[in-house]
């Protein structure tokens, strides 16, 4: 949604957020779903530099400077309240400056308050965001994108609390734990949980690695995230597929769809240029008819005998020139598309190359006598070499395409110069007709010229529509290409050396993910996290998804616990198999065991990780997903981790 759609939706949510503006001036219809759009168009029109200078900037800061008593007094003063009402532009800017990220950006001295001068400076800069001097919808949306403001999330926060929370704190039903799916929900916080945080521990004095606290925060979805039910017995609503939660294979399929759409839009543009578009074809038919009648009148008009032949030649030359220009424009469009495809292919391959080189680097620490590592290095080196050669050839082809485009543009310049001369010549001949010929001939000339103008008018209108749709399809394809490049860069090349089906394989996969530096982005998501979740968006916490993914990739989920989003489903499966040891037992954990945390008083929720290393002093390293919002390796002073830590799953024994 754009910014003004956001305002309309915000206004519609609750009477508490109704704008204090002049409703007559704004013409708000309170019965509309989106009162900030009338007849499908935004009520906001571009504000000129002159209008911005006249803006009452004091109104935009007064709420920041007046005390609560002053505000309360003003509310009781009807006349003062009427004077305080905002114009549409003032209201829109006031609302925009109330967004936290926008306010921070505008607050130059970082004192938490906006002054008149700060707002003036910010609004002036805002108006230039799209390269023009007036303030437009594009300016607002450019800042929204630049600051990564999620308007959908802001609307979610405005919804009534009961609706936003939904059934978030329902108890998980153990009956469904044996066959969880990627659409199942994550562990949900108990009433005592620190909602909104991933697992995070204080740092031990004198150590750069985290040590578990006495009350670790569980892998629970933050209340600010999407509402959902935590009952494993209920099925979540099916997630809408977007390019943010597609696998690489799905992205490739979507790319094919978008390429086909682009191809159709490109054909539509070319159809306008070559006259195959229905409306252009109809206009050209009328032009041809008018031209024929005009040329017939010229031939029959005695007064035109001296220059009739020149007119016929000029008409023919103009027709040829027009055809050549249309063909040239079609060739330019096609060539630009070839260049766009070539550039996207190079970007995609370079991203893939980056991923392969990262995988090769991760093998650098392997032992020299490790035959599996040697083979993997050789295979990766071969792939890297072949890919570099492909990229080099693609770049050479790209340079050739760019030279071809340069030649086409030079040809276009020559044709346009030729057209200009022919049009000038036609204008002179038209004057001769008007001075010497009969009224009938003059009328035919006027009809012909109007038909010519109409062709250009229709063509221009159809071309604008076709080009707009073509550009939108181009942007859509660029978007998917960028996602594919990101996915290829992050695509995992297995650099582990342990055999599939072994616990060691699971640990090596966990180490591989940790070394990649996987972490949440500003949107609580990333390509890698979606990979752990089988493509699902990160609407829930993901420690169990990470552990499940590592076990699944190692080939252990058929032998031990199933792939699941629930840490406690993993624990219960181990208990059922008799492979769980509590922290108070005498069991000493081994590399590859799964560590389990369980909330005190709430056995359905907690946290999970994979034991990486046990030291001689009894301390231990555990690799955990969703710890510090990342895949982290945390160091604990003892195997008996204090607080909510529950115990270990004896994975080596379970797999044996």
C-alpha positions in Angstrom: 0.0 0.0 0.0 1.1 3.6 -0.5 1.2 6.2 2.3 -2.2 7.7 1.6 -3.9 4.3 1.5 -2.2 3.7 4.9 -3.8 6.9 6.2 -7.2 5.9 5.0 -6.9 2.5 6.6 -5.7 4.0 9.8 -8.6 6.5 9.8 -11.0 3.6 9.3 -9.7 1.5 12.1 -11.0 3.5 15.0 -12.7 6.7 16.0 -9.7 7.3 18.3 -7.5 8.1 15.3 -9.9 10.3 13.4 -8.0 13.3 12.0 -8.6 16.7 13.4 -8.9 18.4 10.0 -11.3 20.5 8.1 -13.7 17.8 6.8 -15.4 20.2 4.4 -12.1 21.1 2.8 -11.0 17.4 2.6 -14.4 16.1 1.6 -14.1 13.0 3.7 -16.8 10.4 3.3 -16.9 8.5 6.6 -18.8 5.6 5.0 -16.0 4.8 2.6 -13.6 1.9 3.3 -10.7 4.3 2.5 -11.7 7.9 3.0 -8.4 9.2 1.7 -9.3 8.0 -1.8 -12.1 9.5 -3.8 -13.2 7.8 -7.0 -10.2 5.6 -6.8 -7.8 8.6 -6.6 -5.9 10.1 -3.7 -7.4 13.3 -2.2 -3.8 14.6 -2.1 -2.5 16.6 -5.0 1.1 17.7 -5.5 2.1 20.6 -3.3 4.2 23.3 -5.1 7.2 25.1 -3.6 4.9 28.2 -3.2 2.4 26.1 -1.2 5.1 24.7 1.0 6.4 28.2 1.8 2.9 29.2 3.0 2.6 26.1 5.2 1.9 26.8 8.9 4.9 24.9 10.3 4.0 26.0 13.8 1.0 23.7 13.7 3.2 20.8 13.0 5.2 21.2 16.3 2.6 22.7 18.7 1.6 19.3 20.2 5.3 18.8 21.0 5.6 22.1 22.8 2.3 22.5 24.7 1.7 21.1 28.1 -1.1 18.6 28.8 -3.0 21.3 30.7 -2.8 23.6 27.7 -4.0 20.9 25.3 -6.9 20.1 27.6 -7.9 23.8 27.8 -7.8 24.1 24.1 -10.1 21.1 23.7 -12.8 22.9 25.7 -12.5 26.1 23.6 -14.6 25.4 20.5 -13.4 28.5 18.6 -9.7 27.7 19.3 -10.4 24.1 18.2 -11.8 25.3 14.9 -8.8 27.5 14.3 -6.5 24.5 15.1 -7.9 22.3 12.4 -5.4 21.2 9.9 -5.5 21.6 6.1 -5.2 18.3 4.2 -1.5 19.0 3.5 -0.8 20.0 7.2 -2.6 16.8 8.4 -0.7 14.5 6.0 2.7 16.0 7.1 1.7 15.9 10.8 0.9 12.2 10.5 4.0 11.5 8.5 6.3 13.2 11.1 4.6 11.2 13.8 6.1 7.9 12.4 9.0 7.0 14.6 11.6 6.5 11.9 10.6 9.7 10.1 10.7 11.7 13.3 14.2 10.3 14.1 15.4 11.2 10.6 14.0 14.7 10.8 15.3 15.3 14.4 18.8 16.7 13.5 19.9 17.4 17.0 18.5 14.1 18.3 16.7 15.8 21.3 13.5 13.9 20.7 11.6 17.0 19.7 11.1 18.6 16.3 11.5 22.3 15.9 10.0 24.5 13.2 13.4 24.8 11.5 14.0 21.1 11.6 10.6 20.4 10.0 11.1 23.1 7.3 14.5 21.6 6.4 13.0 18.1 6.4 10.0 18.9 4.3 12.2 20.8 1.8 14.4 17.7 1.4 11.3 15.5 1.2 9.9 17.4 -1.7 13.1 16.6 -3.7 13.1 12.9 -3.2 11.7 12.1 -6.7 14.0 14.6 -8.4 11.3 17.3 -8.7 10.6 20.4 -6.7 7.0 19.8 -5.7 5.8 17.5 -2.9 4.2 14.4 -4.3 3.0 10.9 -3.3 6.2 9.6 -4.8 8.3 11.6 -2.3 6.5 10.1 0.6 6.7 6.6 -0.7 10.4 7.0 -1.5 11.1 7.8 2.2 8.9 4.9 3.3 11.0 2.6 1.2 14.3 4.3 2.2 13.6 4.0 5.9 12.2 0.5 5.5 8.9 1.4 7.2 6.5 -1.5 7.2 3.0 0.2 6.8 1.3 -3.2 7.2 2.9 -3.8 10.6 2.0 -0.3 11.7 -1.6 -1.0 10.9 -1.5 -4.3 12.8 -0.3 -2.4 15.9 -3.3 0.0 15.6 -5.8 -2.9 15.7 -7.7 -3.5 18.9 -5.6 -5.4 21.4 -8.0 -8.3 21.6 -7.9 -8.8 17.8 -4.1 -8.5 17.6 -3.5 -11.0 20.4 -6.1 -13.5 19.1 -5.6 -16.9 20.8 -1.8 -16.4 21.2 -1.7 -17.9 24.7 -3.7 -21.0 24.2 -2.0 -24.2 25.5 -0.3 -26.4 23.0 -2.0 -29.8 22.4 0.5 -32.6 22.6 -1.6 -34.9 20.4 -0.3 -33.3 17.2 3.4 -33.3 18.1 4.2 -36.5 16.2 3.4 -35.1 12.8 4.1 -31.3 12.9 4.4 -29.5 9.6 6.1 -26.3 8.5 2.8 -24.6 8.8 2.5 -25.4 12.5 3.1 -22.6 14.9 6.2 -22.0 17.0 6.4 -22.2 20.7 4.4 -19.6 22.4 5.3 -17.5 25.5 3.9 -18.3 28.9 2.6 -15.4 31.0 6.0 -15.0 32.5 8.0 -14.9 29.3 9.8 -11.9 28.1 7.6 -11.5 25.0 9.4 -10.1 22.0 12.9 -11.4 22.5 14.9 -14.2 21.1 17.1 -16.3 23.4 19.7 -14.0 24.8 22.2 -14.5 27.7 24.4 -12.2 29.7 28.1 -12.3 29.0 30.3 -14.0 31.5 32.9 -11.7 33.0 36.2 -11.9 31.2 34.7 -13.8 28.3 33.5 -12.6 24.9 31.0 -15.5 24.6 27.6 -15.5 26.2 26.8 -17.5 29.3 23.2 -18.6 30.1 21.3 -16.6 32.7 19.1 -18.2 35.3 16.0 -17.4 33.3 16.7 -17.7 29.6 14.0 -16.3 27.3 12.3 -19.0 25.4 11.8 -19.4 21.6 8.5 -17.6 21.7 6.9 -15.3 19.1 6.8 -11.7 20.1 3.4 -10.2 20.7 4.3 -7.5 18.2 4.5 -10.2 15.4 1.6 -11.7 13.5 -1.1 -13.0 15.7 -1.6 -16.8 15.7 -2.9 -19.7 17.8 -0.3 -21.8 19.6 -2.5 -24.8 19.7 -0.7 -27.6 17.8 -4.0 -29.3 17.5 -5.3 -26.5 15.4 -4.1 -25.9 11.8 -2.7 -22.4 11.0 -4.4 -20.5 8.2 -2.5 -21.2 5.0 0.2 -18.7 4.3 -0.2 -16.5 1.2 2.7 -17.3 -1.1 4.8 -14.2 -1.9 8.3 -14.0 -3.3 9.5 -13.4 0.3 8.6 -16.9 1.3 9.3 -18.8 -1.9 12.0 -21.4 -2.3 14.7 -21.0 -5.0 12.8 -23.4 -7.3 9.5 -21.5 -6.7 11.3 -18.3 -7.5 12.6 -19.7 -10.7 9.1 -20.8 -11.7 7.7 -17.3 -10.8 10.5 -15.8 -12.9 9.3 -17.8 -15.9 5.8 -16.5 -15.4 7.0 -12.9 -15.1 9.2 -13.3 -18.1 6.2 -14.5 -20.1 4.2 -11.5 -18.9 7.0 -9.1 -19.9 7.2 -10.8 -23.3 3.5 -10.1 -23.8 3.8 -6.5 -22.7 6.8 -6.1 -25.0 4.7 -7.4 -27.9 2.0 -4.9 -27.0 4.5 -2.0 -27.2 5.8 -3.2 -30.5 2.2 -3.7 -31.8 1.6 0.0 -31.2 4.8 1.0 -33.0 4.2 -1.2 -36.1 0.5 -0.4 -36.3 -0.9 -3.8 -35.2 -2.6 -2.3 -32.2 -6.4 -2.2 -32.9 -6.8 1.5 -32.1 -3.7 2.6 -34.0 -4.7 0.4 -36.9 -8.1 2.1 -37.1 -6.5 5.6 -37.0 -4.0 4.6 -39.7 -6.8 3.3 -41.9 -8.5 6.7 -41.7 -5.2 8.4 -42.4 -4.6 6.2 -45.5 -8.0 7.1 -46.8 -7.6 10.8 -46.2 -4.1 10.7 -47.8 -5.6 8.9 -50.9 -8.3 11.5 -51.3 -5.8 14.3 -50.9 -3.4 13.0 -53.4 -6.3 12.4 -55.9 -7.4 16.1 -55.4 -3.8 17.3 -56.0 -3.6 15.3 -59.2 -6.9 16.8 -60.4 -6.2 20.4 -59.4 -4.7 22.3 -62.3 -3.2 24.9 -59.9 -1.1 22.2 -58.2 0.4 20.8 -61.4 3.7 22.6 -60.8 4.3 21.1 -57.3 2.0 18.1 -57.2 4.8 15.7 -58.0 6.9 17.2 -55.1 3.9 16.6 -52.7 3.6 13.0 -53.7 7.3 12.4 -53.3 7.3 14.1 -49.9 4.3 12.1 -48.7 6.0 8.9 -49.8 9.3 9.9 -48.1 7.5 10.7 -44.9 5.7 7.4 -44.9 9.0 5.5 -45.4 10.6 7.6 -42.7 7.8 6.9 -40.2 8.0 3.1 -40.9 11.8 3.2 -40.4 11.4 5.1 -37.1 8.8 2.7 -35.9 11.1 -0.3 -36.8 14.0 1.4 -35.2 12.1 2.0 -31.9 11.0 -1.6 -31.9 14.6 -2.7 -32.4 15.7 -0.4 -29.5 13.1 -1.9 -27.2 14.1 -5.4 -28.1 17.8 -4.6 -27.7 17.2 -3.0 -24.3 15.4 -6.1 -23.2 18.3 -8.3 -24.3 20.6 -6.1 -22.3 18.4 -6.3 -19.2 18.3 -10.1 -19.4 22.1 -10.3 -19.9 22.7 -8.0 -16.9 20.3 -10.0 -14.7 22.0 -13.2 -15.8 25.4 -11.8 -14.9 24.2 -10.6 -11.5 22.6 -14.0 -10.8 25.8 -15.9 -11.8 28.0 -13.5 -9.7 25.8 -14.2 -6.7 26.0 -17.9 -7.3 29.8 -17.5 -7.6 29.9 -15.6 -4.3 28.1 -18.5 -2.6 30.5 -21.1 -4.1 33.6 -19.1 -3.1 32.2 -18.8 0.5 31.6 -22.6 0.5 35.2 -23.2 -0.7 36.5 -20.9 2.0 34.6 -22.8 4.7 36.6 -25.9 3.7 39.9 -24.2 4.2 40.1 -25.5 7.8 39.6 -29.1 6.8 42.4 -31.5 7.5 44.8 -32.1 4.7 44.2 -35.9 4.8 40.4 -35.5 4.6 39.6 -37.2 1.3 36.0 -36.0 1.3 37.1 -32.4 1.8 39.6 -32.7 -1.0 37.0 -34.0 -3.3 34.6 -31.2 -2.4 37.4 -28.6 -2.8 38.2 -30.0 -6.3 34.5 -30.0 -7.3 33.9 -26.4 -6.0 37.1 -25.2 -7.7 35.9 -26.7 -11.0 32.5 -25.1 -10.7 33.9 -21.8 -9.8 36.3 -21.8 -12.8 33.4 -22.8 -15.2 31.2 -20.1 -13.7 33.9 -17.4 -14.0 34.3 -18.3 -17.7 30.5 -18.1 -18.3 30.4 -14.7 -16.6 33.4 -13.5 -18.7 31.6 -14.6 -21.9 28.4 -13.0 -20.8 30.1 -9.7 -20.2 31.6 -9.8 -23.6 28.2 -10.4 -25.1 26.8 -7.6 -23.0 29.3 -5.2 -24.4 28.3 -6.2 -27.9 24.7 -5.7 -27.1 25.5 -2.2 -25.8 27.4 -1.3 -29.0 24.4 -2.5 -31.0 22.1 -0.3 -29.0 24.5 2.6 -29.5 24.3 2.1 -33.2 20.5 1.9 -33.1 20.3 5.2 -31.2 22.6 6.8 -33.8 20.3 5.5 -36.5 17.3 7.0 -34.6 19.0 10.4 -34.4 19.6 10.4 -38.2 16.0 9.3 -38.9 14.6 12.0 -36.6 16.8 14.6 -38.4 15.5 13.3 -41.7 11.9 13.5 -40.5 12.4 17.1 -39.3 13.6 18.1 -42.8 10.7 16.3 -44.5 8.2 17.9 -42.2 9.7 21.3 -42.9 9.4 20.6 -46.7 5.8 19.4 -46.2 4.9 22.6 -44.4 6.2 24.7 -47.3 4.3 22.6 -49.8 1.1 22.9 -47.6 1.5 26.7 -47.8 1.6 26.5 -51.6 -1.6 24.4 -51.6 -3.3 26.9 -49.4 -2.2 29.8 -51.6 -2.9 28.3 -55.0 -5.4 25.4 -54.9 -9.1 25.2 -54.8 -11.2 25.0 -51.6 -11.8 21.4 -52.3 -8.1 20.6 -52.4 -7.5 22.7 -49.3 -10.2 20.8 -47.4 -8.7 17.5 -48.4 -5.3 18.7 -47.2 -6.8 19.7 -43.8 -8.6 16.4 -43.5 -5.3 14.6 -44.2 -3.3 16.6 -41.7 -6.0 16.0 -39.0 -5.9 12.3 -39.8 -2.1 12.3 -39.5 -2.3 14.2 -36.2 -4.9 11.7 -34.9 -2.6 8.8 -35.7 0.1 10.4 -33.6 -2.3 11.2 -30.8 -3.8 7.7 -30.7 -0.4 6.2 -31.0 1.0 8.3 -28.2 -1.9 7.4 -25.9 -1.7 3.7 -26.6 2.1 3.8 -26.4 1.9 5.5 -23.0 -0.4 2.8 -21.6 1.6 -0.1 -23.2 5.0 1.4 -22.0 3.6 1.8 -18.5 2.5 -1.8 -18.3 5.8 -2.9 -19.9 7.9 -0.9 -17.3 5.8 -2.4 -14.5 6.5 -5.9 -15.9 10.2 -5.0 -16.1 10.3 -3.9 -12.5 8.4 -7.0 -11.5 11.0 -9.2 -13.2 13.8 -7.1 -11.7 12.3 -7.8 -8.3 12.2 -11.6 -8.8 15.8 -11.5 -10.3 17.0 -9.8 -7.2 15.4 -12.4 -5.0 16.9 -15.2 -7.1 20.3 -13.6 -6.9 20.0 -13.3 -3.1 18.8 -16.9 -2.9 21.7 -18.2 -5.0 24.2 -16.3 -3.0 22.8 -17.9 0.2 22.3 -21.3 -1.4 24.1 -23.8 0.8 26.8 -26.0 -0.8 27.3 -28.8 1.7 30.9 -28.6 2.9 30.4 -31.1 5.7 32.5 -34.3 5.6 30.7 -36.7 7.9 28.5 -39.4 6.4 24.8 -38.8 6.1 22.8 -40.5 8.8 25.3 -39.6 11.5 25.0 -37.3 14.4 28.4 -35.7 13.5 26.8 -34.7 10.2 24.1 -32.8 12.0 26.7 -30.9 14.1 28.8 -30.1 11.1 25.7 -28.7 9.3 25.0 -26.6 12.4 28.6 -25.3 12.4 28.3 -24.5 8.7 25.2 -22.4 9.3 26.9 -20.7 12.3 30.0 -19.8 10.3 27.7 -18.2 7.6 26.6 -15.6 10.1 22.9 -16.2 9.6 20.8 -13.6 11.4 17.5 -11.9 11.2 17.2 -8.8 9.0 15.3 -5.6 10.0 12.1 -7.4 9.0 12.8 -10.3 11.3 13.5 -12.5 8.4 16.2 -13.7 6.0 16.6 -16.1 3.1 18.4 -18.6 5.3 15.8 -18.6 8.1 13.1 -19.2 5.5 15.2 -22.2 4.3 15.2 -23.6 7.8 11.4 -23.1 7.8 10.9 -24.8 4.4 10.1 -21.4 2.7 7.7 -20.0 5.3 8.1 -16.4 6.4 9.5 -15.7 9.8 6.2 -15.0 11.6 7.2 -17.3 14.5 10.4 -18.0 16.4 12.7 -20.5 14.8 15.1 -22.3 17.2 13.3 -25.6 16.7 13.1 -25.1 13.0 16.9 -24.6 12.9 17.5 -27.8 15.0 15.0 -29.7 12.9 16.6 -28.5 9.7 20.0 -29.6 10.8 18.7 -33.1 11.8 16.7 -33.4 8.6 19.6 -32.4 6.3 21.8 -35.0 8.2 19.2 -37.7 7.5 18.2 -38.1 11.2 14.5 -37.2 11.3 13.4 -40.7 10.2 15.6 -42.2 13.0 14.9 -39.8 15.8 12.5 -36.8 16.1 10.4 -35.5 13.2 10.9 -32.1 11.6 9.0 -29.7 13.9 8.6 -26.0 14.9 8.3 -27.0 18.6 11.2 -27.5 20.9 9.0 -29.4 23.3 7.8 -31.8 20.6 11.4 -32.7 20.2 11.7 -33.3 24.0 8.6 -35.4 24.2 9.6 -37.6 21.3 13.0 -38.2 23.1 11.2 -39.0 26.4 8.9 -41.4 24.6 12.0 -43.2 23.1 13.7 -43.2 26.5 16.6 -41.0 25.2 16.2 -38.0 27.4 18.4 -37.2 30.5 17.5 -34.4 32.8 20.1 -31.8 33.9 20.1 -33.3 37.4 21.1 -36.8 36.2 24.7 -38.0 36.1 24.7 -38.0 32.3 27.5 -36.2 30.6 26.5 -34.7 27.3 28.3 -35.6 24.1 28.9 -33.7 20.9 25.7 -33.9 18.8 23.3 -34.1 21.8 20.3 -31.8 21.7 20.0 -29.4 24.6 16.5 -28.6 25.8 15.1 -25.7 27.8 11.5 -25.8 29.2 9.6 -22.9 30.7 9.1 -23.3 34.4 5.4 -24.1 35.0 4.8 -24.3 31.3 6.0 -27.7 29.8 4.8 -26.8 26.3 7.2 -24.0 25.5 11.0 -23.5 25.7 14.2 -23.5 23.6 16.5 -25.9 21.9 20.1 -26.2 20.6 22.8 -28.6 19.4 25.8 -29.4 21.6 29.0 -28.5 19.7 31.8 -29.0 22.2 32.5 -30.1 25.8 35.7 -28.7 27.4 37.9 -30.4 30.0 36.7 -27.9 32.7 33.1 -29.1 32.2 32.0 -26.0 30.2 30.1 -26.5 27.0 29.3 -24.8 23.7 25.8 -25.1 22.2 24.8 -23.9 18.7 21.3 -22.4 18.8 19.0 -20.9 16.3 17.1 -17.7 17.2 19.6 -16.8 19.9 20.4 -13.1 19.8 18.2 -13.1 16.7 20.8 -15.2 14.9 22.4 -18.7 14.7 24.8 -18.3 17.7 27.3 -20.4 19.4 26.9 -19.9 23.2 29.3 -20.9 25.9 28.0 -22.2 29.2 30.1 -22.6 32.4 28.7 -26.0 33.2 26.7 -28.9 31.7 24.2 -28.1 34.4 22.9 -24.8 32.9 20.9 -22.9 35.6 17.4 -21.7 35.3 14.9 -23.2 32.8 17.4 -25.6 31.2 15.8 -29.1 31.3 18.3 -31.6 30.0 19.9 -33.4 27.0 18.6 -35.8 24.3 21.1 -38.6 23.9 21.4 -38.4 20.1 24.4 -40.7 19.6 22.6 -43.4 21.6 19.3 -42.8 19.7 20.9 -43.1 16.3 23.1 -46.2 17.2 
